[in-house]
Amino acid sequence: MRKRSVGINVRVSVTEKRKMTLMAKRCGLSLSEYLRQRALGYEPGGHPPKEVFDILDKLDEIAESCSVRDGAVINAQTDRLRDLLIGGN
């Protein structure tokens, strides 16, 4: 585990902090992690809403009630969608 023990203090306006906090939340990251990634040249992607994953979970449930062959096809497609949404391969 990486140990972070050195702080960096940066002054921002209330509006700037609000915007940075919102952007971090959209990416599913803490403000510190969001700023760290941006400072190191990464561009964190947005995080899909919980409802998207709820729908994919429901598709998995449907796949379980299908034949083995059809269920496998549905599961493969929902896995592919999950990967696209969260930046997998």
C-alpha positions in Angstrom: 0.0 0.0 0.0 1.3 3.4 -0.9 1.7 5.8 1.9 1.0 9.4 1.3 2.3 11.7 3.9 3.1 15.0 2.2 0.3 17.5 1.7 -0.1 20.2 -0.9 -2.2 23.3 -0.1 -3.9 25.1 -2.9 -6.2 28.1 -2.5 -9.3 28.2 -4.7 -12.5 30.2 -4.8 -15.7 28.7 -3.4 -17.0 28.4 -7.0 -13.9 26.6 -8.1 -14.0 24.1 -5.2 -17.7 23.4 -5.8 -17.0 22.7 -9.5 -14.0 20.4 -8.7 -16.1 18.6 -6.1 -18.9 18.0 -8.6 -16.5 16.8 -11.2 -14.9 14.4 -8.7 -18.3 13.1 -7.7 -19.3 12.5 -11.3 -16.1 10.4 -11.7 -16.8 8.4 -8.5 -13.7 9.7 -6.9 -12.8 11.7 -3.8 -11.7 15.3 -4.4 -8.2 14.4 -3.5 -8.0 11.4 -5.8 -9.6 13.5 -8.6 -7.1 16.3 -8.2 -4.2 13.8 -7.9 -5.2 12.1 -11.2 -5.6 15.4 -13.0 -2.3 16.8 -11.8 -0.6 13.6 -13.0 -2.0 13.9 -16.5 -4.9 11.5 -16.2 -8.4 12.4 -17.4 -10.8 10.5 -15.1 -14.0 9.5 -16.9 -17.5 10.1 -15.7 -19.1 7.4 -13.5 -22.5 6.1 -14.8 -25.5 6.5 -12.5 -26.4 3.6 -10.2 -29.5 3.0 -12.2 -27.5 1.8 -15.2 -25.9 -0.9 -13.1 -29.3 -1.8 -11.6 -30.5 -2.4 -15.2 -27.5 -4.6 -16.0 -28.1 -6.6 -12.8 -31.7 -7.1 -13.8 -30.5 -8.4 -17.2 -28.3 -10.9 -15.3 -31.4 -12.1 -13.4 -33.2 -12.6 -16.7 -30.3 -14.5 -18.1 -30.4 -16.9 -15.1 -34.0 -17.8 -16.0 -33.1 -18.5 -19.6 -31.6 -21.6 -21.1 -28.0 -22.1 -20.5 -27.1 -21.1 -24.0 -29.3 -18.0 -24.1 -28.3 -17.0 -20.6 -24.6 -17.2 -21.6 -25.2 -14.9 -24.5 -27.1 -12.4 -22.4 -24.4 -12.5 -19.7 -21.7 -12.0 -22.3 -23.5 -8.9 -23.6 -24.1 -7.4 -20.1 -20.4 -8.0 -19.2 -19.4 -6.2 -22.4 -21.7 -3.3 -21.5 -20.2 -3.1 -18.0 -16.7 -3.0 -19.4 -17.7 -0.2 -21.8 -19.3 1.8 -18.9 -16.5 1.5 -16.4 -13.6 1.5 -18.8 -12.7 -2.2 -18.9 -11.3 -4.0 -21.9 
